[in-house]
């Protein structure tokens, strides 16, 4: 098989828009084998997944994915750049992925490639504009967009780099560049409001809109958007770990908070003070939010604190050293030979992982925290 297409994903939950990506890939590459690398119990937006990894993987396989692997927690809960780098790094070391498919609002791969190259190899014009915008108090993402617009001499590029799918697309292209990967980009244009807050606003739904419908009791709309039942499965609601989170922040000393990734400029002190006042995560975020610190960045910081993921661990493991198999389609079982010959260990059963590895321990903590929020006993990673 020549075309083995990788997709880095979360599928929380898998819906009709994701199924459309499978269809578009196979319209271009009819013989393609699709390998999904999916986040586990916690997501890149800094929140627990609403549905379990096993449930989400099953939905993807039934919709046409051939193999579903799990992106280790250390990469799954990072900012967009490192989320992409962790995923692309795993695909690169698997040694058999030929294309990387991702969604984008902008069909101009040439422009996205220019932006990615600039961000990987920034020039003086970019750096100057970036620093000027940061000095004005702009969030890093907005300042970076200003730098891109200045360096490329195109004001409209600021809008390109602000769109959510374009942001990840650019990060994937940067990762391919940085790793000097032979994997080819295979973009899929996103039609409709993929990040709309309402299911009625889009032909193809957004995962956030599906979650919102589910959490507000509109099960019929959520299931219609997904195409399968959501009623008979374990669920982790967004506020399920609020008490655990606040207890963690109140118990950790300021030095431990300071060692968290991206905790700088005295933010550890604000964390301590705010956690002492807040009674839930929503209140905590309201106390912490500033122009520079977005909700998503703060949510990731809070997840890092609960998981015990600090900067030392990231320095010790710049790339995930393994990947876990979540599932495969029976008719594609012969393709599992590819995994056995991969250049990175592929763990077929959770019990076969290295329990002494700090990253495997991190995965286990993530599963146990998710299980706690879903009112399940510990050890979920070994029961899936």
C-alpha angles and dihedrals in degrees: 000000000000103000115062109165122199125206123190107208152149103208094195082182118355108234143173092280090060091047088053089058090055090051094049092049092052091045087062097033110026094181095048122137109212119215116188122201103199133188115247127218099334129043141220091256088065098253136112112261112256092222129040122262091244093053093048093046091051091052091051093049093049089051094054110282111137101203130013120200128182122242106224116250094246089067099031095064098046133103117279095268095053094037088057094042092052093049097043090045091057093047090048092053094045083071099209107071108113101179136024113213121201138158124253137176090214118063093197102103089176092061093044088050092051091051092047092050091049092051091049092045105027118193129212094266091055093047093050094049091045094053093045091054093046089051088056089059098254119152113260094252092054092045090050090052089053090051092051093049091050096047096046094039092230118117093195092064088077088067091047094055093046096062113099100231093042090053092058092040090056090047091053090051090048090052092050089051095046094048092042087230125183090214111118122225115244107187123194118204112235112226121200130008100318090174096042115139091220129062090212091060098066141051088215115038130234120232089234091056091049091050091048092051091048094048093048092052101258094129093157093058093045093050092046090055091050101037096226140068120286098175103085104055141084116271134196109207117213095247097043095105099039093114092047091050095050092046090051093051094045092049100046117086118239091253091059091050090049089057091061116108113271093005102136144129092052093303089138090068092050089049092055094046095044094046089054090056103037124085097194141014094264091057090045093054091048090055093046102041118111134155089267098045113059123200091251093053091047092047090054090050090053092049090050089054093051093046095044092238108157137174092259090061091051092050091050093049111032089166130031107258096208143018130215127226112231099176150318139206111262093229088058095052092116087063089066086081085075090061092050090056095044122128091232126056112264111202111211097183125033090226089062094061124105102263090190091061109103091220092053088050088052090053090050092050089050091053092046092049091048090049091050091054091047090050093247130132121260121268095061093143089063095047099050 
